[in-house]
Every structure is written in C-alpha cells, then in structure tokens.
Amino acid sequence: MEEKTFQLIKRLTEAQGVSGFEDNVRTIMKEELSPYVDKIEFDGLGGVFGIKKSKNPDAPTVMLASHMDEVGFMVTQIQENGLLRIQPLGGWNPYVVSAQRFTLQTKKGNYPVISSSVPPHLLRGKDGNKNVSVTDILFDAGFESKEEAEKYGVRPGDSIVPVSETVKTANGKNIICKAWDNRYGCTVILEVLEEIKDMDLPFNLVVGANVQEEVGLRGAKVSTHKFNPDLFFAVDCSPANDLEGKKDTFAHLGEGFLVRIFDPGMVMLRRMREFVVDLAEEKDINHQYFVSQGGTDAGAAHITRDGIPSAVIGVPGRYIHTHQTMFNISDYEAAKSMVLAILETLTPEKINDIIYGK
C-alpha cells in the first residue's frame, strides 16, 4: 500500500463523526471529491455527493455510495453528580464499551470523556456476571456537578465519539483503526475517482457518502430518492468471522472482497450477481461470498422508487463497532480493483441487461 493511501485512511478513520453528527467527515469528503467531479450536491440530511456527468444527454445513472457515520453515543441526561447517561447510536456489544476513551462534542468545545466500569475489587462477594446493558454504562468527563457540566456547554443531544489511533500491524499486512465501518467506503471511492478522472464515462456517476446508515439506513433512502439512479453500488465493511480459523464461516481476512449475496434486507438479484462475479473472475480479483445478519445502504436503495438493482462491494473487518477494527490491506486492494473494474466495464447496454435481462 502506498503511503498516500495509508495517510488518507488515517485521516478518514481518525476523523470523528457518529450518526447524525457527520460534519467532520463531510468536510473531508467534500474537499477530496471536488477535484474529480463536475459539481458537489448535498441531500437534506447531509449526505455529500459528487456528480460526474456523461457527454451523452440520455445516459443512465450509476450511484456509488459509502456512508460517513460511525457508531457512538448521544447524551440523554446529565446526572446531578455530573456523569452522563447515553443512548447508543448504532449497534454496540455492551462488554466492549466500558473503560474506553471518547470525545464529548458540545457547542462550546470538545472534551475528553471515559466510559465507566466497576473495579473488580468492588465486585468481590457480588454477582459480577450479571447482564449489562449499554445504557447502564455512565460516561465521565470529570465534571463535579450537573451545573458544572452545563457551564461547559454540555446538553442532552450532544454526541460522544470513540478515540483511536490508526496504525499498521508489525508485518505490514493489516491496519488497526476505528470506524473502518465505513470509512473503508469513503476511502475507496476517493481513490477510484482519482483513477478515472480522465475517463469519459458512458453513464452519469453519482459518487459520495450517506449519513445515518448505522441507525436504520436513513441517508440512503433520501439520497437514492434525490438522484434516482438506475443501478446502486454500496461500498461497506462487514464483520469478519475467522477468529477460530474455520472455513465454513463467512468473511475471512486476506481472502478478497465480499460478494454479499443475502442479508435480511436484500437478496442480490441474479443478473447483478452474475455481472459482479463474472467480472471478478475475468479480472482475477480475489473475492469471497458473504451472507450477513445485518444490512447495508443497498437494502434501502433497492426498494426506492420503482426498485433499483443494487450490490455491495464489501471488505471484512475484525471487531467492527468497537474502538479497534483490524482489516487486511489486500482485501482493500481487491475491493478497489473491483469497484474500478465495474466503472470501466458498465455500459448503457449492460445496465439495461442487469435491469431487464436480454
């Protein structure tokens, strides 16, 4: 991986932006998209998209979308002692939340905050294995009272975002970071856009990032309605299931990009699956099939308006929805090659074939 790519990954993954509070990431995306598109447009919820127009006035439209938001929390109450109660934004395993560093983002400024935990010394003789709910965990910014917290600008509705540094592993084959779900998608669309900057595409390309994916695929519903694409491709990260080395599980690091054939919100259409898989095989791009228990923006896109044939070009990540995700660089490179191949291969005739058949 080139240093330029790593620095882009580092910039995007260390940026802080949970669902509904994507401003920091949107600023980066607008800046990075602008040199490679004809214009920038926003939807009403804050999604940001670049438009690369075809010279053909009757060209179909292809949409390539990541999502900007990462999982985090929202302040719901300030206790009298200054500690904060929260609402999770996105799915969290309660056992990975305690004793971690976060940033509390307020109107007056950003402050360090940690999630509470109970020291084992205080659990002796008690049932320390009771079920824990995420909303049982308090957040502590060091304020001594509700009044002091309010003096510093803290209000219900403020966001709390994980803090993590992006680093390479010792062997140089993997990267550890937060928010790879889904700054992966943000990174890959920017790199692919640079690759095709001088290409005249036979279709209009709408490329960018949705908001609020982690809380119900909300941004994709808005953006696909706005741009009304003929085809939709989501680029998103999914959970790896390879810790025990079993070969009968889905999503293994180092085995290529993910072809998501099924999740609870979408069954991949046959002609779309054949197009993606045949192209990956033709280009010798490493890939693996994936069945998921969670969804992506493609699940919202494919039932927008009259229906939009959709696909997900994914990558696996270990420990997603935590402070630390590990992903394999070769999987990212395979996904990038696949997205590039799709954009280089699609024609109005192929788009028509995917939608209607021969």
LUMMAR-890085 format. One record per residue (C-alpha): residue number from 1; z, x, y; residue in one letter. Coordinates in Angstrom, 3 decimals. Layout:
<num: NUM Z: Z X: X Y: Y residu: a>
...
This chain:
<num: 1 Z: 0.000 X: 0.000 Y: 0.000 residu: m>
<num: 2 Z: -0.934 X: 1.275 Y: 3.423 residu: e>
<num: 3 Z: 1.879 X: 1.903 Y: 5.899 residu: e>
<num: 4 Z: 0.238 X: -0.569 Y: 8.275 residu: k>
<num: 5 Z: 0.651 X: -3.343 Y: 5.699 residu: t>
<num: 6 Z: 4.259 X: -2.419 Y: 4.995 residu: f>
<num: 7 Z: 5.096 X: -2.481 Y: 8.681 residu: q>
<num: 8 Z: 3.520 X: -5.935 Y: 9.032 residu: l>
<num: 9 Z: 5.551 X: -7.154 Y: 6.051 residu: i>
<num: 10 Z: 8.684 X: -5.639 Y: 7.554 residu: k>
<num: 11 Z: 8.047 X: -7.252 Y: 10.937 residu: r>
<num: 12 Z: 7.444 X: -10.688 Y: 9.448 residu: l>
<num: 13 Z: 10.223 X: -10.692 Y: 6.856 residu: t>
<num: 14 Z: 12.891 X: -9.377 Y: 9.205 residu: e>
<num: 15 Z: 11.932 X: -11.996 Y: 11.815 residu: a>
<num: 16 Z: 14.343 X: -14.925 Y: 11.772 residu: q>
<num: 17 Z: 13.102 X: -18.487 Y: 11.585 residu: g>
<num: 18 Z: 14.571 X: -21.275 Y: 9.452 residu: v>
<num: 19 Z: 13.113 X: -24.764 Y: 9.089 residu: s>
<num: 20 Z: 12.804 X: -26.406 Y: 12.486 residu: g>
<num: 21 Z: 13.544 X: -23.123 Y: 14.294 residu: f>
<num: 22 Z: 10.390 X: -21.123 Y: 13.595 residu: e>
<num: 23 Z: 9.846 X: -19.907 Y: 17.175 residu: d>
<num: 24 Z: 10.282 X: -16.173 Y: 16.484 residu: n>
<num: 25 Z: 7.772 X: -16.207 Y: 13.636 residu: v>
<num: 26 Z: 5.337 X: -18.439 Y: 15.514 residu: r>
<num: 27 Z: 5.251 X: -15.921 Y: 18.366 residu: t>
<num: 28 Z: 4.290 X: -13.144 Y: 15.945 residu: i>
<num: 29 Z: 1.699 X: -15.293 Y: 14.207 residu: m>
<num: 30 Z: 0.041 X: -16.332 Y: 17.465 residu: k>
<num: 31 Z: -0.138 X: -12.708 Y: 18.586 residu: e>
<num: 32 Z: -1.544 X: -11.470 Y: 15.280 residu: e>
<num: 33 Z: -4.011 X: -14.338 Y: 14.772 residu: l>
<num: 34 Z: -5.543 X: -14.246 Y: 18.250 residu: s>
<num: 35 Z: -7.871 X: -11.206 Y: 17.912 residu: p>
<num: 36 Z: -9.645 X: -12.658 Y: 14.855 residu: y>
<num: 37 Z: -10.256 X: -16.320 Y: 15.730 residu: v>
<num: 38 Z: -12.166 X: -18.313 Y: 18.334 residu: d>
<num: 39 Z: -9.122 X: -20.247 Y: 19.500 residu: k>
<num: 40 Z: -5.482 X: -20.984 Y: 18.701 residu: i>
<num: 41 Z: -4.183 X: -24.520 Y: 18.203 residu: e>
<num: 42 Z: -0.727 X: -25.956 Y: 17.519 residu: f>
<num: 43 Z: 0.287 X: -29.172 Y: 15.819 residu: d>
<num: 44 Z: 3.025 X: -31.391 Y: 17.218 residu: g>
<num: 45 Z: 5.777 X: -29.907 Y: 15.029 residu: l>
<num: 46 Z: 4.973 X: -26.312 Y: 15.927 residu: g>
<num: 47 Z: 2.546 X: -25.117 Y: 13.277 residu: g>
<num: 48 Z: 0.156 X: -22.459 Y: 14.591 residu: v>
<num: 49 Z: -3.468 X: -22.111 Y: 13.501 residu: f>
<num: 50 Z: -6.485 X: -20.046 Y: 14.380 residu: g>
<num: 51 Z: -9.933 X: -21.621 Y: 14.286 residu: i>
<num: 52 Z: -12.902 X: -19.509 Y: 13.206 residu: k>
<num: 53 Z: -15.980 X: -21.639 Y: 13.867 residu: k>
<num: 54 Z: -19.149 X: -21.615 Y: 11.816 residu: s>
<num: 55 Z: -22.514 X: -21.430 Y: 13.578 residu: k>
<num: 56 Z: -23.535 X: -24.477 Y: 11.542 residu: n>
<num: 57 Z: -22.578 X: -27.606 Y: 13.541 residu: p>
<num: 58 Z: -22.395 X: -29.644 Y: 10.316 residu: d>
<num: 59 Z: -20.293 X: -27.104 Y: 8.404 residu: a>
<num: 60 Z: -17.404 X: -28.294 Y: 6.225 residu: p>
<num: 61 Z: -13.853 X: -27.145 Y: 6.990 residu: t>
<num: 62 Z: -11.615 X: -24.986 Y: 4.794 residu: v>
<num: 63 Z: -7.914 X: -24.674 Y: 5.582 residu: m>
<num: 64 Z: -5.859 X: -21.636 Y: 4.532 residu: l>
<num: 65 Z: -2.164 X: -22.100 Y: 5.233 residu: a>
<num: 66 Z: 1.135 X: -20.350 Y: 4.750 residu: s>
<num: 67 Z: 4.463 X: -21.627 Y: 6.019 residu: h>
<num: 68 Z: 6.681 X: -19.835 Y: 8.538 residu: m>
<num: 69 Z: 10.120 X: -21.215 Y: 7.733 residu: d>
<num: 70 Z: 12.706 X: -19.557 Y: 5.553 residu: e>
<num: 71 Z: 15.837 X: -21.095 Y: 4.063 residu: v>
<num: 72 Z: 19.006 X: -21.068 Y: 6.145 residu: g>
<num: 73 Z: 21.603 X: -23.387 Y: 7.614 residu: f>
<num: 74 Z: 22.351 X: -25.678 Y: 10.546 residu: m>
<num: 75 Z: 25.737 X: -26.031 Y: 12.235 residu: v>
<num: 76 Z: 27.063 X: -29.587 Y: 11.799 residu: t>
<num: 77 Z: 30.665 X: -29.266 Y: 13.020 residu: q>
<num: 78 Z: 32.904 X: -26.817 Y: 14.860 residu: i>
<num: 79 Z: 36.438 X: -26.865 Y: 13.453 residu: q>
<num: 80 Z: 39.494 X: -26.608 Y: 15.681 residu: e>
<num: 81 Z: 40.060 X: -23.052 Y: 14.418 residu: n>
<num: 82 Z: 36.525 X: -22.025 Y: 15.443 residu: g>
<num: 83 Z: 34.985 X: -21.924 Y: 11.972 residu: l>
<num: 84 Z: 31.707 X: -23.737 Y: 11.405 residu: l>
<num: 85 Z: 30.620 X: -26.351 Y: 8.895 residu: r>
<num: 86 Z: 26.976 X: -26.366 Y: 7.922 residu: i>
<num: 87 Z: 24.042 X: -28.225 Y: 6.419 residu: q>
<num: 88 Z: 21.670 X: -26.184 Y: 4.234 residu: p>
<num: 89 Z: 18.050 X: -26.012 Y: 5.340 residu: l>
<num: 90 Z: 16.170 X: -25.595 Y: 2.068 residu: g>
<num: 91 Z: 17.476 X: -25.051 Y: -1.435 residu: g>
<num: 92 Z: 20.420 X: -22.701 Y: -1.923 residu: w>
<num: 93 Z: 22.362 X: -21.675 Y: -5.024 residu: n>
<num: 94 Z: 25.977 X: -22.003 Y: -3.791 residu: p>
<num: 95 Z: 27.002 X: -18.878 Y: -5.705 residu: y>
<num: 96 Z: 24.829 X: -16.607 Y: -3.540 residu: v>
<num: 97 Z: 25.938 X: -17.928 Y: -0.151 residu: v>
<num: 98 Z: 29.493 X: -16.594 Y: 0.205 residu: s>
<num: 99 Z: 30.392 X: -13.307 Y: 1.914 residu: a>
<num: 100 Z: 26.949 X: -12.681 Y: 3.408 residu: q>
<num: 101 Z: 25.796 X: -11.759 Y: 6.896 residu: r>
<num: 102 Z: 23.833 X: -14.157 Y: 9.064 residu: f>
<num: 103 Z: 22.789 X: -14.635 Y: 12.680 residu: t>
<num: 104 Z: 24.107 X: -17.644 Y: 14.578 residu: l>
<num: 105 Z: 21.393 X: -18.638 Y: 17.060 residu: q>
<num: 106 Z: 22.584 X: -20.538 Y: 20.157 residu: t>
<num: 107 Z: 21.227 X: -21.441 Y: 23.560 residu: k>
<num: 108 Z: 23.330 X: -18.695 Y: 25.146 residu: k>
<num: 109 Z: 22.581 X: -15.963 Y: 22.621 residu: g>
<num: 110 Z: 22.554 X: -14.773 Y: 19.026 residu: n>
<num: 111 Z: 25.822 X: -13.790 Y: 17.332 residu: y>
<num: 112 Z: 26.791 X: -12.200 Y: 14.010 residu: p>
<num: 113 Z: 28.412 X: -14.588 Y: 11.563 residu: v>
<num: 114 Z: 29.540 X: -14.333 Y: 7.930 residu: i>
<num: 115 Z: 29.906 X: -16.944 Y: 5.227 residu: s>
<num: 116 Z: 33.424 X: -17.489 Y: 3.918 residu: s>
<num: 117 Z: 34.774 X: -16.584 Y: 0.499 residu: s>
<num: 118 Z: 38.175 X: -16.675 Y: -1.167 residu: v>
<num: 119 Z: 39.556 X: -13.246 Y: -2.216 residu: p>
<num: 120 Z: 40.356 X: -13.068 Y: -5.942 residu: p>
<num: 121 Z: 43.983 X: -12.223 Y: -5.073 residu: h>
<num: 122 Z: 44.415 X: -15.766 Y: -3.762 residu: l>
<num: 123 Z: 42.897 X: -17.310 Y: -6.878 residu: l>
<num: 124 Z: 45.426 X: -15.917 Y: -9.369 residu: r>
<num: 125 Z: 47.018 X: -18.726 Y: -11.312 residu: g>
<num: 126 Z: 44.455 X: -21.223 Y: -9.994 residu: k>
<num: 127 Z: 41.227 X: -22.628 Y: -11.268 residu: d>
<num: 128 Z: 38.830 X: -20.221 Y: -9.624 residu: g>
<num: 129 Z: 35.837 X: -21.530 Y: -11.559 residu: n>
<num: 130 Z: 35.611 X: -24.991 Y: -10.036 residu: k>
<num: 131 Z: 32.204 X: -26.146 Y: -8.943 residu: n>
<num: 132 Z: 31.315 X: -25.009 Y: -5.444 residu: v>
<num: 133 Z: 29.131 X: -26.989 Y: -3.072 residu: s>
<num: 134 Z: 27.161 X: -25.208 Y: -0.347 residu: v>
<num: 135 Z: 28.697 X: -27.494 Y: 2.264 residu: t>
<num: 136 Z: 32.202 X: -26.374 Y: 1.161 residu: d>
<num: 137 Z: 31.445 X: -22.878 Y: 2.485 residu: i>
<num: 138 Z: 32.509 X: -22.240 Y: 6.068 residu: l>
<num: 139 Z: 30.857 X: -19.813 Y: 8.470 residu: f>
<num: 140 Z: 32.965 X: -17.440 Y: 10.533 residu: d>
<num: 141 Z: 31.727 X: -15.853 Y: 13.764 residu: a>
<num: 142 Z: 35.194 X: -14.640 Y: 14.742 residu: g>
<num: 143 Z: 35.911 X: -17.384 Y: 17.273 residu: f>
<num: 144 Z: 39.593 X: -18.259 Y: 17.550 residu: e>
<num: 145 Z: 39.133 X: -21.900 Y: 18.501 residu: s>
<num: 146 Z: 36.604 X: -24.675 Y: 18.944 residu: k>
<num: 147 Z: 36.884 X: -24.222 Y: 22.699 residu: e>
<num: 148 Z: 36.033 X: -20.516 Y: 22.468 residu: e>
<num: 149 Z: 33.022 X: -21.227 Y: 20.234 residu: a>
<num: 150 Z: 31.756 X: -23.797 Y: 22.715 residu: e>
<num: 151 Z: 32.294 X: -21.351 Y: 25.564 residu: k>
<num: 152 Z: 29.824 X: -19.031 Y: 23.830 residu: y>
<num: 153 Z: 27.297 X: -21.846 Y: 23.615 residu: g>
<num: 154 Z: 27.789 X: -22.946 Y: 20.005 residu: v>
<num: 155 Z: 26.770 X: -26.549 Y: 19.384 residu: r>
<num: 156 Z: 26.024 X: -28.703 Y: 16.336 residu: p>
<num: 157 Z: 22.328 X: -28.321 Y: 15.546 residu: g>
<num: 158 Z: 22.276 X: -24.545 Y: 16.060 residu: d>
<num: 159 Z: 20.632 X: -22.501 Y: 13.303 residu: s>
<num: 160 Z: 22.138 X: -19.842 Y: 11.033 residu: i>
<num: 161 Z: 19.684 X: -17.316 Y: 9.576 residu: v>
<num: 162 Z: 20.101 X: -14.617 Y: 6.883 residu: p>
<num: 163 Z: 20.129 X: -10.956 Y: 7.937 residu: v>
<num: 164 Z: 18.408 X: -8.411 Y: 5.679 residu: s>
<num: 165 Z: 16.506 X: -5.130 Y: 5.993 residu: e>
<num: 166 Z: 13.102 X: -4.749 Y: 4.322 residu: t>
<num: 167 Z: 12.873 X: -1.647 Y: 2.095 residu: v>
<num: 168 Z: 10.797 X: -0.196 Y: -0.738 residu: k>
<num: 169 Z: 12.273 X: 0.463 Y: -4.165 residu: t>
<num: 170 Z: 12.689 X: 4.036 Y: -5.406 residu: a>
<num: 171 Z: 9.471 X: 4.000 Y: -7.465 residu: n>
<num: 172 Z: 7.455 X: 2.651 Y: -4.533 residu: g>
<num: 173 Z: 6.098 X: -0.238 Y: -6.625 residu: k>
<num: 174 Z: 8.215 X: -3.051 Y: -5.217 residu: n>
<num: 175 Z: 9.630 X: -4.265 Y: -1.905 residu: i>
<num: 176 Z: 13.041 X: -5.857 Y: -1.266 residu: i>
<num: 177 Z: 13.328 X: -8.235 Y: 1.661 residu: c>
<num: 178 Z: 14.407 X: -11.679 Y: 2.742 residu: k>
<num: 179 Z: 12.016 X: -14.580 Y: 3.433 residu: a>
<num: 180 Z: 9.123 X: -13.428 Y: 1.218 residu: w>
<num: 181 Z: 9.008 X: -17.178 Y: 0.665 residu: d>
<num: 182 Z: 6.871 X: -17.448 Y: 2.662 residu: n>
<num: 183 Z: 6.196 X: -14.508 Y: 4.919 residu: r>
<num: 184 Z: 4.003 X: -13.434 Y: 1.997 residu: y>
<num: 185 Z: 1.557 X: -16.123 Y: 3.067 residu: g>
<num: 186 Z: 1.829 X: -15.142 Y: 6.719 residu: c>
<num: 187 Z: 1.051 X: -11.525 Y: 5.853 residu: t>
<num: 188 Z: -1.860 X: -12.160 Y: 3.523 residu: v>
<num: 189 Z: -3.743 X: -14.499 Y: 5.853 residu: i>
<num: 190 Z: -3.487 X: -11.981 Y: 8.703 residu: l>
<num: 191 Z: -4.769 X: -9.136 Y: 6.550 residu: e>
<num: 192 Z: -7.617 X: -11.217 Y: 5.152 residu: v>
<num: 193 Z: -8.599 X: -12.403 Y: 8.634 residu: l>
<num: 194 Z: -8.940 X: -8.793 Y: 9.721 residu: e>
<num: 195 Z: -11.165 X: -8.102 Y: 6.700 residu: e>
<num: 196 Z: -13.567 X: -10.944 Y: 7.565 residu: i>
<num: 197 Z: -13.519 X: -10.534 Y: 11.348 residu: k>
<num: 198 Z: -17.237 X: -9.704 Y: 11.484 residu: d>
<num: 199 Z: -18.386 X: -12.248 Y: 8.892 residu: m>
<num: 200 Z: -20.343 X: -15.388 Y: 9.806 residu: d>
<num: 201 Z: -18.766 X: -17.993 Y: 7.540 residu: l>
<num: 202 Z: -20.797 X: -20.995 Y: 6.314 residu: p>
<num: 203 Z: -17.763 X: -23.203 Y: 6.929 residu: f>
<num: 204 Z: -15.198 X: -23.689 Y: 9.670 residu: n>
<num: 205 Z: -11.990 X: -21.849 Y: 8.801 residu: l>
<num: 206 Z: -8.608 X: -23.165 Y: 9.913 residu: v>
<num: 207 Z: -6.037 X: -20.494 Y: 9.130 residu: v>
<num: 208 Z: -2.359 X: -20.265 Y: 10.030 residu: g>
<num: 209 Z: 1.169 X: -21.310 Y: 9.221 residu: a>
<num: 210 Z: 3.004 X: -24.601 Y: 8.832 residu: n>
<num: 211 Z: 6.592 X: -25.377 Y: 9.769 residu: v>
<num: 212 Z: 9.368 X: -27.113 Y: 7.795 residu: q>
<num: 213 Z: 7.951 X: -26.588 Y: 4.306 residu: e>
<num: 214 Z: 11.404 X: -25.912 Y: 2.878 residu: e>
<num: 215 Z: 12.717 X: -29.329 Y: 3.922 residu: v>
<num: 216 Z: 10.029 X: -31.573 Y: 2.483 residu: g>
<num: 217 Z: 6.550 X: -30.115 Y: 3.172 residu: l>
<num: 218 Z: 6.669 X: -31.765 Y: 6.590 residu: r>
<num: 219 Z: 4.439 X: -29.436 Y: 8.568 residu: g>
<num: 220 Z: 1.558 X: -29.633 Y: 6.090 residu: a>
<num: 221 Z: 1.448 X: -33.413 Y: 6.389 residu: k>
<num: 222 Z: 0.951 X: -33.070 Y: 10.129 residu: v>
<num: 223 Z: -1.480 X: -30.144 Y: 10.193 residu: s>
<num: 224 Z: -3.813 X: -31.462 Y: 7.489 residu: t>
<num: 225 Z: -3.970 X: -34.784 Y: 9.291 residu: h>
<num: 226 Z: -4.834 X: -32.954 Y: 12.511 residu: k>
<num: 227 Z: -7.524 X: -30.659 Y: 11.130 residu: f>
<num: 228 Z: -8.824 X: -32.879 Y: 8.267 residu: n>
<num: 229 Z: -10.126 X: -30.045 Y: 6.039 residu: p>
<num: 230 Z: -12.471 X: -30.541 Y: 3.100 residu: d>
<num: 231 Z: -10.556 X: -28.017 Y: 0.973 residu: l>
<num: 232 Z: -6.992 X: -26.717 Y: 1.323 residu: f>
<num: 233 Z: -5.544 X: -23.447 Y: 0.018 residu: f>
<num: 234 Z: -1.813 X: -22.778 Y: 0.255 residu: a>
<num: 235 Z: -0.576 X: -19.199 Y: 0.004 residu: v>
<num: 236 Z: 3.059 X: -19.269 Y: -1.072 residu: d>
<num: 237 Z: 5.707 X: -17.371 Y: -3.026 residu: c>
<num: 238 Z: 7.265 X: -18.778 Y: -6.205 residu: s>
<num: 239 Z: 10.312 X: -17.824 Y: -8.321 residu: p>
<num: 240 Z: 9.779 X: -15.140 Y: -10.950 residu: a>
<num: 241 Z: 11.280 X: -15.790 Y: -14.366 residu: n>
<num: 242 Z: 11.102 X: -12.410 Y: -16.039 residu: d>
<num: 243 Z: 14.642 X: -11.023 Y: -15.952 residu: l>
<num: 244 Z: 15.020 X: -11.084 Y: -19.737 residu: e>
<num: 245 Z: 11.506 X: -9.858 Y: -20.417 residu: g>
<num: 246 Z: 10.429 X: -12.977 Y: -22.277 residu: k>
<num: 247 Z: 6.686 X: -13.523 Y: -22.485 residu: k>
<num: 248 Z: 6.935 X: -17.310 Y: -22.875 residu: d>
<num: 249 Z: 8.177 X: -17.790 Y: -19.310 residu: t>
<num: 250 Z: 6.139 X: -18.144 Y: -16.144 residu: f>
<num: 251 Z: 5.775 X: -15.712 Y: -13.238 residu: a>
<num: 252 Z: 6.305 X: -12.055 Y: -14.175 residu: h>
<num: 253 Z: 6.276 X: -9.246 Y: -11.628 residu: l>
<num: 254 Z: 3.287 X: -6.938 Y: -11.953 residu: g>
<num: 255 Z: 1.057 X: -9.421 Y: -13.805 residu: e>
<num: 256 Z: -1.002 X: -10.610 Y: -10.856 residu: g>
<num: 257 Z: -1.244 X: -13.563 Y: -8.536 residu: f>
<num: 258 Z: -0.200 X: -17.048 Y: -9.664 residu: l>
<num: 259 Z: -2.642 X: -19.831 Y: -10.532 residu: v>
<num: 260 Z: -0.407 X: -22.890 Y: -10.102 residu: r>
<num: 261 Z: -1.825 X: -25.476 Y: -12.498 residu: i>
<num: 262 Z: 1.036 X: -28.003 Y: -12.231 residu: f>
<num: 263 Z: 4.134 X: -28.847 Y: -10.254 residu: d>
<num: 264 Z: 5.976 X: -32.144 Y: -9.690 residu: p>
<num: 265 Z: 3.865 X: -32.856 Y: -6.608 residu: g>
<num: 266 Z: 0.386 X: -31.743 Y: -7.656 residu: m>
<num: 267 Z: -1.887 X: -31.410 Y: -10.659 residu: v>
<num: 268 Z: -4.582 X: -28.851 Y: -9.925 residu: m>
<num: 269 Z: -7.978 X: -30.547 Y: -10.058 residu: l>
<num: 270 Z: -10.179 X: -29.347 Y: -12.910 residu: r>
<num: 271 Z: -13.105 X: -28.199 Y: -10.756 residu: r>
<num: 272 Z: -10.764 X: -26.385 Y: -8.372 residu: m>
<num: 273 Z: -9.046 X: -24.662 Y: -11.303 residu: r>
<num: 274 Z: -12.375 X: -23.623 Y: -12.783 residu: e>
<num: 275 Z: -13.541 X: -22.266 Y: -9.436 residu: f>
<num: 276 Z: -10.381 X: -20.176 Y: -8.928 residu: v>
<num: 277 Z: -10.050 X: -18.890 Y: -12.492 residu: v>
<num: 278 Z: -13.777 X: -18.165 Y: -12.948 residu: d>
<num: 279 Z: -13.829 X: -16.258 Y: -9.665 residu: l>
<num: 280 Z: -10.711 X: -14.249 Y: -10.576 residu: a>
<num: 281 Z: -12.257 X: -13.326 Y: -13.925 residu: e>
<num: 282 Z: -15.618 X: -12.471 Y: -12.357 residu: e>
<num: 283 Z: -13.944 X: -10.193 Y: -9.789 residu: k>
<num: 284 Z: -11.493 X: -8.788 Y: -12.369 residu: d>
<num: 285 Z: -8.483 X: -9.824 Y: -10.270 residu: i>
<num: 286 Z: -5.191 X: -9.785 Y: -12.171 residu: n>
<num: 287 Z: -3.763 X: -13.316 Y: -12.444 residu: h>
<num: 288 Z: -1.339 X: -15.447 Y: -14.425 residu: q>
<num: 289 Z: -0.965 X: -19.188 Y: -14.919 residu: y>
<num: 290 Z: 2.061 X: -20.864 Y: -13.398 residu: f>
<num: 291 Z: 3.875 X: -24.157 Y: -13.954 residu: v>
<num: 292 Z: 6.564 X: -24.907 Y: -11.381 residu: s>
<num: 293 Z: 9.541 X: -27.215 Y: -10.967 residu: q>
<num: 294 Z: 9.175 X: -27.043 Y: -7.165 residu: g>
<num: 295 Z: 6.345 X: -27.818 Y: -4.777 residu: g>
<num: 296 Z: 4.282 X: -26.251 Y: -2.002 residu: t>
<num: 297 Z: 2.333 X: -27.457 Y: 1.027 residu: d>
<num: 298 Z: -0.595 X: -28.122 Y: -1.316 residu: a>
<num: 299 Z: 1.416 X: -31.034 Y: -2.685 residu: g>
<num: 300 Z: 1.396 X: -32.664 Y: 0.734 residu: a>
<num: 301 Z: -2.153 X: -31.636 Y: 1.641 residu: a>
<num: 302 Z: -3.880 X: -33.022 Y: -1.424 residu: h>
<num: 303 Z: -2.791 X: -36.611 Y: -0.685 residu: i>
<num: 304 Z: -3.543 X: -36.533 Y: 3.053 residu: t>
<num: 305 Z: -6.155 X: -38.985 Y: 4.379 residu: r>
<num: 306 Z: -8.648 X: -39.669 Y: 1.563 residu: d>
<num: 307 Z: -7.401 X: -36.759 Y: -0.565 residu: g>
<num: 308 Z: -8.063 X: -33.038 Y: -0.114 residu: i>
<num: 309 Z: -8.734 X: -30.851 Y: -3.174 residu: p>
<num: 310 Z: -6.062 X: -28.154 Y: -2.970 residu: s>
<num: 311 Z: -4.925 X: -24.978 Y: -4.677 residu: a>
<num: 312 Z: -2.103 X: -22.461 Y: -4.391 residu: v>
<num: 313 Z: -2.729 X: -18.718 Y: -4.437 residu: i>
<num: 314 Z: 0.798 X: -17.538 Y: -5.159 residu: g>
<num: 315 Z: 2.884 X: -14.486 Y: -5.907 residu: v>
<num: 316 Z: 6.123 X: -14.261 Y: -7.904 residu: p>
<num: 317 Z: 9.359 X: -13.099 Y: -6.321 residu: g>
<num: 318 Z: 12.710 X: -12.444 Y: -7.960 residu: r>
<num: 319 Z: 15.794 X: -14.050 Y: -6.393 residu: y>
<num: 320 Z: 13.962 X: -16.140 Y: -3.786 residu: i>
<num: 321 Z: 16.029 X: -18.378 Y: -1.488 residu: h>
<num: 322 Z: 18.631 X: -15.643 Y: -1.080 residu: t>
<num: 323 Z: 19.184 X: -12.659 Y: 1.210 residu: h>
<num: 324 Z: 17.247 X: -10.356 Y: -1.131 residu: q>
<num: 325 Z: 13.909 X: -11.007 Y: -2.836 residu: t>
<num: 326 Z: 12.032 X: -8.406 Y: -4.858 residu: m>
<num: 327 Z: 8.262 X: -8.571 Y: -5.209 residu: f>
<num: 328 Z: 5.658 X: -6.290 Y: -6.733 residu: n>
<num: 329 Z: 3.109 X: -4.688 Y: -4.429 residu: i>
<num: 330 Z: 0.292 X: -5.006 Y: -6.987 residu: s>
<num: 331 Z: 0.811 X: -8.789 Y: -7.150 residu: d>
<num: 332 Z: 0.459 X: -8.988 Y: -3.377 residu: y>
<num: 333 Z: -2.710 X: -6.918 Y: -3.504 residu: e>
<num: 334 Z: -4.140 X: -9.157 Y: -6.255 residu: a>
<num: 335 Z: -3.403 X: -12.249 Y: -4.155 residu: a>
<num: 336 Z: -5.034 X: -10.673 Y: -1.122 residu: k>
<num: 337 Z: -8.133 X: -9.810 Y: -3.155 residu: s>
<num: 338 Z: -8.271 X: -13.379 Y: -4.438 residu: m>
<num: 339 Z: -7.993 X: -15.002 Y: -1.014 residu: v>
<num: 340 Z: -10.685 X: -12.668 Y: 0.278 residu: l>
<num: 341 Z: -12.947 X: -13.461 Y: -2.689 residu: a>
<num: 342 Z: -12.546 X: -17.205 Y: -2.079 residu: i>
<num: 343 Z: -13.586 X: -16.913 Y: 1.559 residu: l>
<num: 344 Z: -16.514 X: -14.649 Y: 0.688 residu: e>
<num: 345 Z: -17.731 X: -16.965 Y: -2.092 residu: t>
<num: 346 Z: -17.350 X: -20.512 Y: -0.768 residu: l>
<num: 347 Z: -20.461 X: -22.252 Y: 0.497 residu: t>
<num: 348 Z: -21.065 X: -25.865 Y: 1.548 residu: p>
<num: 349 Z: -22.719 X: -26.421 Y: -1.847 residu: e>
<num: 350 Z: -19.731 X: -25.000 Y: -3.755 residu: k>
<num: 351 Z: -17.303 X: -27.031 Y: -1.629 residu: i>
<num: 352 Z: -19.324 X: -30.165 Y: -2.370 residu: n>
<num: 353 Z: -19.299 X: -29.320 Y: -6.070 residu: d>
<num: 354 Z: -15.487 X: -28.869 Y: -6.118 residu: i>
<num: 355 Z: -15.017 X: -32.226 Y: -4.401 residu: i>
<num: 356 Z: -17.653 X: -34.388 Y: -6.098 residu: y>
<num: 357 Z: -18.975 X: -32.477 Y: -9.097 residu: g>
<num: 358 Z: -22.565 X: -31.756 Y: -9.926 residu: k>
